[in-house]
Amino acid sequence: MKLTKTETDFVEPARVARLATADSEGILHNVPICPVFANGRFYVGTESSAKKVRNIRANANVALVFDDYTEAWSMLRGVLIQGQARIVSKKEFRVLRKKFYEKFLQYKNAAPLDEADSAIIEIVPKKKFSWGL
């Protein structure tokens, strides 16, 4: 599944999105994340002990939402991605960490991604739905 140019132009610069995961019992967890989009996939940096990481290890199905809200509802726009997630390898981690540090300058000092206690989640889109674009 591939995003259109318009969808890519909307999600790529996004500073925040919402990631929904579910544990092995189907209990949902939904949190804001700072995404990186590269090579048609989405990436999320987090603590390796985070609930979203534990959920993905138990259930790889995720949903990711990017949206802009306005009181003028005719101007609402967004993209919903449904996909499969995994925790990247240490080798991939080192390459992807650079992308987070480039996009989010705060990461390096405020929330460094260290291999010892951090994880990077990869989301491969399988389905999408967009509106207002």
VENVENPE-V337469 format. One record per pair of residues at least 12 apart in sequence whose C-alpha atoms are under 6 Angstrom apart, sorted by the first residue. I is the first residue (numbers start at 1). J is the second residue. Records with the same first field share a line. If there is no record, write none. Layout:
# VENVENPE-V337469
I->J / J
This chain:
# VENVENPE-V337469
1->126
12->37
15->34
16->33 / 34
17->32 / 33 / 65 / 66
18->31 / 32 / 33 / 64 / 65
19->31 / 63 / 64
20->62 / 63
21->62
22->55
23->55 / 58 / 59
24->58 / 59
41->123 / 124
42->122 / 123
43->121 / 122
44->120 / 121
45->119 / 120
46->118 / 119
47->117 / 118 / 119
48->117 / 118 / 119
60->84 / 85
61->83 / 84
62->82 / 83
63->81 / 82
64->80 / 81
65->79 / 80
66->78 / 79
76->132
77->131 / 132 / 133
78->130 / 131
79->129 / 130
80->128 / 129
81->127 / 128
82->125 / 126 / 127
83->124 / 125 / 126
84->123 / 124
85->122 / 123
86->121 / 122
87->120 / 121
88->120
